[in-house]
Amino acid sequence: MARTTSIAVQRVLGDHYDTQHQPALDPFIKTANLLVNQVALQLSSPDTATLAEIECYLAAHFYAHADQITQSKNTGGASGSFQGQTAMVLMGTQYGQTACMLDSTGYLAKRSKEVETGQRRMATISWLGEDPDNQTPYQ
């Protein structure tokens, strides 16, 4: 169940939210919720208010990736530039950066870096027994 609301996300987005078309924020909240659930698992005693704030900023981040935030525009020459880079994952917007700062577990920053570098956590195994030459044969 989501910890944040569309109204809260709109407030965080401020002027960056498209009030003319009013796109639904539910898909972005749902994605944010999935990540925040993982953050909550890292905590021994989750703080509901902080998790809701993280979820709100993550939802704003995902919205900003879908409707890129203009950093500068020039109407005379019809050019513009946008904030962040998608390759920076969560660090690509001010909202993702804020969510990472609020996450005291470091999970979001770590996950963002894993996606950015293409790394995944992998389980490893170590053999703790005897070398094959020293093992007792059995049949």
Biotite code that builds the C-alpha atoms (Angstrom):
import biotite.structure as struc

atoms = struc.array([
    struc.Atom([0.000, 0.000, 0.000], chain_id="A", res_id=1, res_name="MET", atom_name="CA", element="C"),
    struc.Atom([1.334, 3.411, -0.971], chain_id="A", res_id=2, res_name="ALA", atom_name="CA", element="C"),
    struc.Atom([2.642, 5.696, 1.747], chain_id="A", res_id=3, res_name="ARG", atom_name="CA", element="C"),
    struc.Atom([2.243, 8.902, -0.283], chain_id="A", res_id=4, res_name="THR", atom_name="CA", element="C"),
    struc.Atom([-0.475, 10.546, -2.348], chain_id="A", res_id=5, res_name="THR", atom_name="CA", element="C"),
    struc.Atom([-0.721, 12.248, -5.708], chain_id="A", res_id=6, res_name="SER", atom_name="CA", element="C"),
    struc.Atom([-1.334, 15.577, -3.957], chain_id="A", res_id=7, res_name="ILE", atom_name="CA", element="C"),
    struc.Atom([1.889, 15.218, -1.927], chain_id="A", res_id=8, res_name="ALA", atom_name="CA", element="C"),
    struc.Atom([3.885, 14.383, -5.067], chain_id="A", res_id=9, res_name="VAL", atom_name="CA", element="C"),
    struc.Atom([2.369, 17.370, -6.905], chain_id="A", res_id=10, res_name="GLN", atom_name="CA", element="C"),
    struc.Atom([3.434, 19.623, -4.020], chain_id="A", res_id=11, res_name="ARG", atom_name="CA", element="C"),
    struc.Atom([7.014, 18.328, -4.235], chain_id="A", res_id=12, res_name="VAL", atom_name="CA", element="C"),
    struc.Atom([7.061, 18.789, -8.012], chain_id="A", res_id=13, res_name="LEU", atom_name="CA", element="C"),
    struc.Atom([5.686, 22.315, -7.712], chain_id="A", res_id=14, res_name="GLY", atom_name="CA", element="C"),
    struc.Atom([5.941, 24.155, -11.042], chain_id="A", res_id=15, res_name="ASP", atom_name="CA", element="C"),
    struc.Atom([7.416, 21.053, -12.673], chain_id="A", res_id=16, res_name="HIS", atom_name="CA", element="C"),
    struc.Atom([4.062, 19.252, -12.600], chain_id="A", res_id=17, res_name="TYR", atom_name="CA", element="C"),
    struc.Atom([2.040, 19.566, -15.823], chain_id="A", res_id=18, res_name="ASP", atom_name="CA", element="C"),
    struc.Atom([-1.118, 21.185, -14.421], chain_id="A", res_id=19, res_name="THR", atom_name="CA", element="C"),
    struc.Atom([-2.557, 21.589, -17.927], chain_id="A", res_id=20, res_name="GLN", atom_name="CA", element="C"),
    struc.Atom([-2.629, 17.862, -18.752], chain_id="A", res_id=21, res_name="HIS", atom_name="CA", element="C"),
    struc.Atom([-2.572, 16.601, -15.145], chain_id="A", res_id=22, res_name="GLN", atom_name="CA", element="C"),
    struc.Atom([-1.005, 13.207, -15.816], chain_id="A", res_id=23, res_name="PRO", atom_name="CA", element="C"),
    struc.Atom([-1.772, 10.452, -13.329], chain_id="A", res_id=24, res_name="ALA", atom_name="CA", element="C"),
    struc.Atom([0.927, 10.001, -10.719], chain_id="A", res_id=25, res_name="LEU", atom_name="CA", element="C"),
    struc.Atom([-0.231, 6.554, -9.552], chain_id="A", res_id=26, res_name="ASP", atom_name="CA", element="C"),
    struc.Atom([2.210, 4.597, -11.773], chain_id="A", res_id=27, res_name="PRO", atom_name="CA", element="C"),
    struc.Atom([5.134, 6.616, -10.389], chain_id="A", res_id=28, res_name="PHE", atom_name="CA", element="C"),
    struc.Atom([3.919, 6.183, -6.817], chain_id="A", res_id=29, res_name="ILE", atom_name="CA", element="C"),
    struc.Atom([3.590, 2.425, -7.354], chain_id="A", res_id=30, res_name="LYS", atom_name="CA", element="C"),
    struc.Atom([7.184, 2.174, -8.625], chain_id="A", res_id=31, res_name="THR", atom_name="CA", element="C"),
    struc.Atom([8.437, 4.316, -5.743], chain_id="A", res_id=32, res_name="ALA", atom_name="CA", element="C"),
    struc.Atom([6.530, 2.138, -3.290], chain_id="A", res_id=33, res_name="ASN", atom_name="CA", element="C"),
    struc.Atom([8.293, -0.997, -4.520], chain_id="A", res_id=34, res_name="LEU", atom_name="CA", element="C"),
    struc.Atom([11.689, 0.566, -3.806], chain_id="A", res_id=35, res_name="LEU", atom_name="CA", element="C"),
    struc.Atom([10.656, 2.017, -0.458], chain_id="A", res_id=36, res_name="VAL", atom_name="CA", element="C"),
    struc.Atom([9.420, -1.415, 0.618], chain_id="A", res_id=37, res_name="ASN", atom_name="CA", element="C"),
    struc.Atom([12.998, -2.617, 0.098], chain_id="A", res_id=38, res_name="GLN", atom_name="CA", element="C"),
    struc.Atom([14.313, 0.297, 2.168], chain_id="A", res_id=39, res_name="VAL", atom_name="CA", element="C"),
    struc.Atom([11.841, -0.580, 4.951], chain_id="A", res_id=40, res_name="ALA", atom_name="CA", element="C"),
    struc.Atom([13.209, -4.147, 5.050], chain_id="A", res_id=41, res_name="LEU", atom_name="CA", element="C"),
    struc.Atom([16.652, -2.729, 5.886], chain_id="A", res_id=42, res_name="GLN", atom_name="CA", element="C"),
    struc.Atom([15.337, -0.969, 9.001], chain_id="A", res_id=43, res_name="LEU", atom_name="CA", element="C"),
    struc.Atom([14.859, -2.602, 12.395], chain_id="A", res_id=44, res_name="SER", atom_name="CA", element="C"),
    struc.Atom([12.185, -0.034, 13.325], chain_id="A", res_id=45, res_name="SER", atom_name="CA", element="C"),
    struc.Atom([10.857, 1.729, 10.216], chain_id="A", res_id=46, res_name="PRO", atom_name="CA", element="C"),
    struc.Atom([9.842, 5.387, 10.592], chain_id="A", res_id=47, res_name="ASP", atom_name="CA", element="C"),
    struc.Atom([6.590, 5.670, 8.648], chain_id="A", res_id=48, res_name="THR", atom_name="CA", element="C"),
    struc.Atom([6.846, 9.440, 8.125], chain_id="A", res_id=49, res_name="ALA", atom_name="CA", element="C"),
    struc.Atom([10.369, 9.213, 6.692], chain_id="A", res_id=50, res_name="THR", atom_name="CA", element="C"),
    struc.Atom([9.409, 6.307, 4.430], chain_id="A", res_id=51, res_name="LEU", atom_name="CA", element="C"),
    struc.Atom([6.430, 8.327, 3.146], chain_id="A", res_id=52, res_name="ALA", atom_name="CA", element="C"),
    struc.Atom([8.719, 11.275, 2.400], chain_id="A", res_id=53, res_name="GLU", atom_name="CA", element="C"),
    struc.Atom([11.212, 9.044, 0.567], chain_id="A", res_id=54, res_name="ILE", atom_name="CA", element="C"),
    struc.Atom([8.370, 7.526, -1.447], chain_id="A", res_id=55, res_name="GLU", atom_name="CA", element="C"),
    struc.Atom([7.060, 10.976, -2.349], chain_id="A", res_id=56, res_name="CYS", atom_name="CA", element="C"),
    struc.Atom([10.461, 12.155, -3.622], chain_id="A", res_id=57, res_name="TYR", atom_name="CA", element="C"),
    struc.Atom([11.011, 8.894, -5.522], chain_id="A", res_id=58, res_name="LEU", atom_name="CA", element="C"),
    struc.Atom([7.603, 9.241, -7.207], chain_id="A", res_id=59, res_name="ALA", atom_name="CA", element="C"),
    struc.Atom([8.549, 12.817, -8.184], chain_id="A", res_id=60, res_name="ALA", atom_name="CA", element="C"),
    struc.Atom([11.848, 11.454, -9.541], chain_id="A", res_id=61, res_name="HIS", atom_name="CA", element="C"),
    struc.Atom([10.115, 8.873, -11.730], chain_id="A", res_id=62, res_name="PHE", atom_name="CA", element="C"),
    struc.Atom([7.653, 11.500, -12.962], chain_id="A", res_id=63, res_name="TYR", atom_name="CA", element="C"),
    struc.Atom([10.570, 13.808, -13.809], chain_id="A", res_id=64, res_name="ALA", atom_name="CA", element="C"),
    struc.Atom([12.112, 11.054, -15.940], chain_id="A", res_id=65, res_name="HIS", atom_name="CA", element="C"),
    struc.Atom([8.881, 10.687, -17.890], chain_id="A", res_id=66, res_name="ALA", atom_name="CA", element="C"),
    struc.Atom([8.330, 14.444, -18.239], chain_id="A", res_id=67, res_name="ASP", atom_name="CA", element="C"),
    struc.Atom([11.858, 15.834, -18.168], chain_id="A", res_id=68, res_name="GLN", atom_name="CA", element="C"),
    struc.Atom([12.396, 18.999, -16.185], chain_id="A", res_id=69, res_name="ILE", atom_name="CA", element="C"),
    struc.Atom([13.565, 21.976, -18.193], chain_id="A", res_id=70, res_name="THR", atom_name="CA", element="C"),
    struc.Atom([16.786, 23.436, -16.849], chain_id="A", res_id=71, res_name="GLN", atom_name="CA", element="C"),
    struc.Atom([16.977, 26.277, -19.365], chain_id="A", res_id=72, res_name="SER", atom_name="CA", element="C"),
    struc.Atom([15.043, 27.360, -22.430], chain_id="A", res_id=73, res_name="LYS", atom_name="CA", element="C"),
    struc.Atom([15.446, 29.871, -25.203], chain_id="A", res_id=74, res_name="ASN", atom_name="CA", element="C"),
    struc.Atom([12.227, 30.670, -27.039], chain_id="A", res_id=75, res_name="THR", atom_name="CA", element="C"),
    struc.Atom([13.876, 32.855, -29.688], chain_id="A", res_id=76, res_name="GLY", atom_name="CA", element="C"),
    struc.Atom([16.083, 30.024, -30.934], chain_id="A", res_id=77, res_name="GLY", atom_name="CA", element="C"),
    struc.Atom([13.626, 27.312, -29.846], chain_id="A", res_id=78, res_name="ALA", atom_name="CA", element="C"),
    struc.Atom([16.213, 25.409, -27.832], chain_id="A", res_id=79, res_name="SER", atom_name="CA", element="C"),
    struc.Atom([16.239, 23.963, -24.348], chain_id="A", res_id=80, res_name="GLY", atom_name="CA", element="C"),
    struc.Atom([18.191, 21.783, -21.988], chain_id="A", res_id=81, res_name="SER", atom_name="CA", element="C"),
    struc.Atom([16.935, 19.363, -19.397], chain_id="A", res_id=82, res_name="PHE", atom_name="CA", element="C"),
    struc.Atom([17.967, 18.555, -15.862], chain_id="A", res_id=83, res_name="GLN", atom_name="CA", element="C"),
    struc.Atom([20.085, 15.473, -15.169], chain_id="A", res_id=84, res_name="GLY", atom_name="CA", element="C"),
    struc.Atom([20.910, 12.413, -17.208], chain_id="A", res_id=85, res_name="GLN", atom_name="CA", element="C"),
    struc.Atom([19.037, 9.132, -17.228], chain_id="A", res_id=86, res_name="THR", atom_name="CA", element="C"),
    struc.Atom([22.351, 7.272, -16.939], chain_id="A", res_id=87, res_name="ALA", atom_name="CA", element="C"),
    struc.Atom([22.737, 8.774, -13.460], chain_id="A", res_id=88, res_name="MET", atom_name="CA", element="C"),
    struc.Atom([19.709, 6.741, -12.309], chain_id="A", res_id=89, res_name="VAL", atom_name="CA", element="C"),
    struc.Atom([18.458, 8.196, -8.973], chain_id="A", res_id=90, res_name="LEU", atom_name="CA", element="C"),
    struc.Atom([21.104, 10.906, -8.980], chain_id="A", res_id=91, res_name="MET", atom_name="CA", element="C"),
    struc.Atom([19.699, 12.215, -12.282], chain_id="A", res_id=92, res_name="GLY", atom_name="CA", element="C"),
    struc.Atom([17.136, 14.496, -10.625], chain_id="A", res_id=93, res_name="THR", atom_name="CA", element="C"),
    struc.Atom([17.009, 16.644, -7.514], chain_id="A", res_id=94, res_name="GLN", atom_name="CA", element="C"),
    struc.Atom([14.125, 14.456, -6.322], chain_id="A", res_id=95, res_name="TYR", atom_name="CA", element="C"),
    struc.Atom([16.109, 11.225, -6.581], chain_id="A", res_id=96, res_name="GLY", atom_name="CA", element="C"),
    struc.Atom([19.033, 12.862, -4.803], chain_id="A", res_id=97, res_name="GLN", atom_name="CA", element="C"),
    struc.Atom([16.743, 13.982, -1.976], chain_id="A", res_id=98, res_name="THR", atom_name="CA", element="C"),
    struc.Atom([15.266, 10.491, -1.633], chain_id="A", res_id=99, res_name="ALA", atom_name="CA", element="C"),
    struc.Atom([18.792, 9.056, -1.361], chain_id="A", res_id=100, res_name="CYS", atom_name="CA", element="C"),
    struc.Atom([19.716, 11.625, 1.285], chain_id="A", res_id=101, res_name="MET", atom_name="CA", element="C"),
    struc.Atom([16.620, 10.758, 3.333], chain_id="A", res_id=102, res_name="LEU", atom_name="CA", element="C"),
    struc.Atom([17.402, 7.024, 3.141], chain_id="A", res_id=103, res_name="ASP", atom_name="CA", element="C"),
    struc.Atom([19.571, 6.401, 6.212], chain_id="A", res_id=104, res_name="SER", atom_name="CA", element="C"),
    struc.Atom([20.152, 2.774, 5.160], chain_id="A", res_id=105, res_name="THR", atom_name="CA", element="C"),
    struc.Atom([22.008, 3.771, 1.983], chain_id="A", res_id=106, res_name="GLY", atom_name="CA", element="C"),
    struc.Atom([19.983, 1.181, 0.054], chain_id="A", res_id=107, res_name="TYR", atom_name="CA", element="C"),
    struc.Atom([18.743, 3.604, -2.622], chain_id="A", res_id=108, res_name="LEU", atom_name="CA", element="C"),
    struc.Atom([22.178, 5.081, -3.331], chain_id="A", res_id=109, res_name="ALA", atom_name="CA", element="C"),
    struc.Atom([23.691, 1.592, -3.484], chain_id="A", res_id=110, res_name="LYS", atom_name="CA", element="C"),
    struc.Atom([20.935, 0.284, -5.764], chain_id="A", res_id=111, res_name="ARG", atom_name="CA", element="C"),
    struc.Atom([21.266, 3.351, -8.000], chain_id="A", res_id=112, res_name="SER", atom_name="CA", element="C"),
    struc.Atom([25.011, 2.784, -8.314], chain_id="A", res_id=113, res_name="LYS", atom_name="CA", element="C"),
    struc.Atom([24.478, -0.912, -9.107], chain_id="A", res_id=114, res_name="GLU", atom_name="CA", element="C"),
    struc.Atom([22.098, -0.033, -11.939], chain_id="A", res_id=115, res_name="VAL", atom_name="CA", element="C"),
    struc.Atom([24.386, 2.747, -13.190], chain_id="A", res_id=116, res_name="GLU", atom_name="CA", element="C"),
    struc.Atom([27.444, 0.492, -13.360], chain_id="A", res_id=117, res_name="THR", atom_name="CA", element="C"),
    struc.Atom([25.593, -2.640, -14.442], chain_id="A", res_id=118, res_name="GLY", atom_name="CA", element="C"),
    struc.Atom([26.624, -4.497, -11.301], chain_id="A", res_id=119, res_name="GLN", atom_name="CA", element="C"),
    struc.Atom([24.378, -6.855, -9.448], chain_id="A", res_id=120, res_name="ARG", atom_name="CA", element="C"),
    struc.Atom([24.849, -8.375, -6.061], chain_id="A", res_id=121, res_name="ARG", atom_name="CA", element="C"),
    struc.Atom([25.845, -11.982, -6.419], chain_id="A", res_id=122, res_name="MET", atom_name="CA", element="C"),
    struc.Atom([25.930, -14.766, -3.890], chain_id="A", res_id=123, res_name="ALA", atom_name="CA", element="C"),
    struc.Atom([29.273, -16.510, -3.502], chain_id="A", res_id=124, res_name="THR", atom_name="CA", element="C"),
    struc.Atom([30.173, -19.847, -2.022], chain_id="A", res_id=125, res_name="ILE", atom_name="CA", element="C"),
    struc.Atom([33.382, -21.018, -0.442], chain_id="A", res_id=126, res_name="SER", atom_name="CA", element="C"),
    struc.Atom([34.433, -24.628, -0.001], chain_id="A", res_id=127, res_name="TRP", atom_name="CA", element="C"),
    struc.Atom([35.284, -25.250, 3.643], chain_id="A", res_id=128, res_name="LEU", atom_name="CA", element="C"),
    struc.Atom([36.031, -28.958, 3.349], chain_id="A", res_id=129, res_name="GLY", atom_name="CA", element="C"),
    struc.Atom([39.169, -30.931, 2.584], chain_id="A", res_id=130, res_name="GLU", atom_name="CA", element="C"),
    struc.Atom([40.946, -30.759, -0.755], chain_id="A", res_id=131, res_name="ASP", atom_name="CA", element="C"),
    struc.Atom([39.636, -33.504, -3.076], chain_id="A", res_id=132, res_name="PRO", atom_name="CA", element="C"),
    struc.Atom([42.937, -35.424, -2.736], chain_id="A", res_id=133, res_name="ASP", atom_name="CA", element="C"),
    struc.Atom([42.578, -35.574, 1.079], chain_id="A", res_id=134, res_name="ASN", atom_name="CA", element="C"),
    struc.Atom([38.919, -36.598, 1.158], chain_id="A", res_id=135, res_name="GLN", atom_name="CA", element="C"),
    struc.Atom([37.782, -40.031, 2.286], chain_id="A", res_id=136, res_name="THR", atom_name="CA", element="C"),
    struc.Atom([36.554, -42.009, -0.708], chain_id="A", res_id=137, res_name="PRO", atom_name="CA", element="C"),
    struc.Atom([33.021, -43.352, -0.481], chain_id="A", res_id=138, res_name="TYR", atom_name="CA", element="C"),
    struc.Atom([30.801, -45.375, -2.755], chain_id="A", res_id=139, res_name="GLN", atom_name="CA", element="C"),
])
